[in-house]
Structure formats: C-alpha cells, structure tokens
C-alpha cells in the first residue's frame, strides 16, 4: 500500500509494507486478545488486555466491527453492508434476544431502532 510521499521516507514505505499501519497492528493485537480469551491464557479479561496493550474501548470497537461484518456475511453472503432497514431490524432482534426482560432503557433503544428502520424505507 503506497502512502503519501510527503509524509514518509523510503524506509517509511518499507516499514508500512512489512509491519502494517497502526490500525492493522491494533486489529492484530485485538485478534490475539480474542484468541487468548478463548484459550483462557490469562486470569482475567483485564490481564489479557494489558498483555496485548489494548484498551477495553479498543477491544469492544473491534468486537463490534467483527460482529457487523458477521451480520453482513450471515445475511447476504458478503461483507458488503446490507440495507439500513435490515441491519436495524437484525440489531433490534439481537437486543431483544439478549435482554429477555428488557429494561425501560432497552425498550427505548428498540423503539428508536424501529423508528429509524421505518424511516429507512
């Protein structure tokens, strides 16, 4: 991947190709966190994050992006985004499945999702 020549020297290009950019490195560390959690390599979630220098917010963002990608693949067979209405309806069902007895806050979120999905038609 070529970068803007105004920002980097030739060694910067080589480093970019060999190591990847910061986002790619973070994704790789998050993948390692995910595998370590699965394998129970560390005593706690926090210890796993610390071992890979990943914050809770960074890991949750990674999990969210992965979940969205999996939703697209499951629904349409592609990583391309599904239409907004379908996505919102899927997300609504995820919330209602996870929260068997939804709180007032979850019900409010579901209501807003329904409103947004209906506007997407």
C-alpha positions in Angstrom: 0.0 0.0 0.0 1.6 3.3 -1.1 1.5 6.2 1.3 1.7 9.9 0.7 5.3 10.6 -0.3 5.2 14.0 1.5 4.8 12.3 4.9 7.2 9.3 4.7 10.7 8.5 3.5 11.5 5.3 1.7 12.1 3.5 4.9 8.6 4.5 6.0 7.2 2.7 2.9 9.2 -0.4 3.7 8.1 -0.3 7.3 4.5 0.2 6.2 4.7 -2.9 3.9 6.4 -5.1 6.5 4.6 -4.1 9.7 1.4 -2.5 8.5 -0.2 0.6 9.7 -1.3 1.3 13.3 -4.9 0.2 12.6 -3.7 -3.1 11.2 -1.4 -3.6 14.2 -4.3 -2.9 16.6 -6.6 -5.3 14.8 -3.9 -8.0 15.0 -3.5 -7.4 18.8 -7.3 -7.5 19.2 -7.4 -10.8 17.3 -4.7 -12.1 19.7 -6.8 -10.8 22.7 -9.8 -12.7 21.3 -7.9 -15.9 20.9 -6.3 -15.5 24.4 -9.7 -15.0 25.9 -11.0 -18.2 24.1 -7.9 -20.2 25.2 -8.1 -18.7 28.8 -4.4 -17.8 28.7 -4.7 -15.1 31.4 -6.5 -15.0 34.7 -8.8 -12.1 33.7 -10.1 -10.0 30.8 -8.2 -7.0 32.1 -4.9 -9.0 32.3 -5.5 -10.2 28.7 -6.0 -6.6 27.5 -2.9 -5.4 29.4 -0.7 -8.2 28.0 -1.5 -7.0 24.4 -1.6 -3.3 25.1 -5.3 -3.0 24.1 -7.8 -0.8 25.9 -11.3 -2.0 26.8 -12.8 0.6 24.4 -10.5 -0.6 21.5 -11.3 -4.2 22.0 -15.1 -3.5 22.2 -14.8 -1.5 19.0 -13.0 -4.4 17.3 -15.7 -6.9 18.5 -18.4 -4.5 17.3 -16.8 -4.2 13.8 -16.4 -8.0 13.7 -20.0 -8.6 14.7 -21.2 -6.2 12.0 -19.1 -8.0 9.4 -20.5 -11.3 10.5 -24.1 -10.0 10.3 -23.4 -8.9 6.7 -21.9 -12.3 5.8 -24.7 -14.2 7.5 -27.5 -12.2 6.0 -26.3 -11.5 2.4 -23.3 -13.8 2.0 -21.0 -10.8 1.5 -19.1 -8.4 3.7 -20.8 -5.6 1.8 -23.3 -3.7 4.0 -26.9 -4.8 4.0 -29.5 -2.1 3.6 -30.1 0.0 6.7 -33.6 -1.2 7.4 -32.5 -4.9 7.5 -29.5 -4.1 9.7 -31.6 -2.2 12.2 -34.1 -5.0 12.4 -31.4 -7.5 12.9 -29.9 -5.4 15.7 -33.2 -4.9 17.3 -33.7 -8.7 17.4 -30.2 -9.1 18.9 -31.1 -6.8 21.7 -34.5 -8.4 22.4 -32.9 -11.9 22.3 -30.1 -10.9 24.7 -32.3 -8.9 27.1 -35.1 -11.4 27.8 -36.7 -8.9 30.2 -35.7 -5.6 28.7 -35.4 -2.6 30.9 -37.1 0.7 30.1 -33.8 1.9 28.6 -33.5 -1.1 26.3 -37.2 -0.7 25.3 -36.4 2.9 24.5 -33.5 1.9 22.3 -35.6 -0.7 20.5 -38.3 1.9 19.9 -35.7 4.3 18.4 -34.4 1.5 16.2 -37.9 0.7 14.9 -38.4 4.4 14.1 -35.1 4.6 12.3 -35.8 1.4 10.4 -39.2 2.7 9.3 -37.6 6.0 8.1 -35.1 4.0 6.0 -37.8 2.5 3.8 
